[in-house]
């Protein structure tokens, strides 16, 4: 499952994000889309793990900032 994360602190690293999302399941990959705008894409192994991560992490405080966490929706 692909998850969009935005409003990430400039101090956050891929390792910080991996530790955060690993609490919910196996993290396949993390990729910064735009460091300037503090956005990244997290890929979780299982859909249920991604849904739980979204449920508990959306609007949570991470390294001093409220992050936005949502499912990536593909445009057809």
C-alpha positions as CSV (number, residue, x, y, z in Angstrom):
1,X,0.0,0.0,0.0
2,X,1.3,3.4,-1.0
3,X,0.9,6.2,1.6
4,X,1.5,9.9,1.1
5,X,3.0,11.8,4.0
6,X,3.3,15.6,4.0
7,X,4.3,18.5,6.3
8,X,7.3,16.5,7.4
9,X,9.9,18.3,9.6
10,X,13.1,19.2,7.7
11,X,14.9,17.4,10.5
12,X,13.3,14.1,9.7
13,X,15.3,11.4,7.9
14,X,14.3,8.3,6.1
15,X,15.4,6.3,9.1
16,X,13.1,8.4,11.4
17,X,10.2,7.7,9.1
18,X,11.0,4.0,8.8
19,X,11.1,3.7,12.6
20,X,7.7,5.5,12.8
21,X,5.9,3.4,10.1
22,X,7.5,0.1,11.2
23,X,5.4,0.2,14.3
24,X,2.5,-0.8,12.0
25,X,4.2,-3.4,9.8
26,X,6.9,-4.0,7.3
27,X,8.0,-0.9,5.3
28,X,9.0,-1.8,1.8
29,X,10.3,1.7,0.8
30,X,10.4,5.4,1.7
31,X,11.1,8.0,-0.9
32,X,11.2,11.8,-0.5
33,X,9.1,13.3,-3.3
34,X,10.0,16.9,-2.4
35,X,12.3,17.8,0.4
36,X,11.5,21.5,-0.1
37,X,7.8,20.9,0.5
38,X,8.4,18.1,3.1
39,X,6.6,15.3,1.3
40,X,7.4,11.6,1.0
41,X,5.9,8.3,-0.2
42,X,5.9,5.3,2.1
43,X,5.1,1.8,0.7
44,X,3.9,-0.7,3.3
45,X,3.9,-4.5,2.6
46,X,0.3,-5.1,3.8
47,X,-2.8,-3.0,3.1
48,X,-4.1,-3.4,6.7
49,X,-0.8,-2.2,8.1
50,X,-1.0,0.9,5.9
51,X,-4.6,1.6,6.9
52,X,-3.7,1.3,10.5
53,X,-0.7,3.7,10.0
54,X,-3.0,6.2,8.3
55,X,-5.6,5.9,11.1
56,X,-3.1,6.5,13.9
57,X,-0.6,8.8,12.3
58,X,-2.7,11.3,10.3
59,X,-2.6,14.7,12.1
60,X,-0.1,13.3,14.7
61,X,2.9,15.3,15.9
62,X,6.2,13.9,14.4
63,X,9.4,15.7,15.2
64,X,7.5,18.8,16.3
65,X,5.1,19.1,13.3
66,X,1.6,17.8,12.6
67,X,1.9,15.4,9.7
68,X,-0.7,14.6,7.1
69,X,-0.9,10.9,6.2
70,X,-3.2,9.5,3.5
71,X,-3.6,6.7,1.0
72,X,-2.3,7.4,-2.5
73,X,-5.1,7.4,-5.0
74,X,-4.1,6.6,-8.5
75,X,-5.8,8.7,-11.2
76,X,-7.1,6.6,-14.1
